Amino acid sequence: TTAPQWIAPFHPRLDWQMWFAALGSYQSSPWVVHLVDKILEGSVPVLNLLDADRNPKGNVSSIRAFRYYYDFTRIEEKGFLPNRSRNLDNWWWRTEDEEKEEYMPPVEKG
């Protein structure tokens, strides 16, 4: 994981917008469905918004979305102690795969 980025006064980043969208349902954020549609179409400008290492290679036939719970790693979990160097490897933790919730059911290329 990486350290959180500070962007002020606005948060136009896609990941930040997705975080807000996940607070509700995908039906209340129609742009999420449009984003998925554009990914399924293979829209290069939209694919360029995604992490290059996780960018879909080739044709994508369906997409579904899951919701995970994220939280900051606690100081005691990071091993912060006086006179000890900081271990900054894990800024976040998230729920296990078994505890994730389906956010959006599979959407197929149509």
C-alpha positions, 0 to 999 in steps of 0.5 A, a space after each residue: 500500500 502507499 501513503 495517502 495523497 493530499 489533494 486540496 481543496 478538491 478530490 477529483 481522483 477516480 479512486 476518491 470518487 469511487 470511495 464516495 460511491 461505495 458509501 451508497 448503492 451503484 444505482 445512486 451513482 449512475 456514473 459508476 455504471 457508465 464507467 463500467 460500460 466504457 471499460 467494457 467498450 475498451 475506451 482508451 481514455 477511461 482505461 488510462 484512468 486505471 492503474 496501469 498494472 491492473 489495466 485489463 489486457 485484451 477484451 473484457 467480457 464482464 465486470 462486477 464490483 465488490 465493496 471492502 471495508 478499509 481503515 488506517 493501520 493503527 499505530 500499535 499495528 505498525 510498530 511505532 515505538 519511541 526511538 524506533 524507525 517507522 515502518 511505513 509499509 502498511 498504511 491501510 488494512 481491509 476486510 478479508 475476501 470472505 467478508 467483502 460485499 457485492 457492490 454491483 452484480 456482473 455487467 456483461 458486454 452487450 
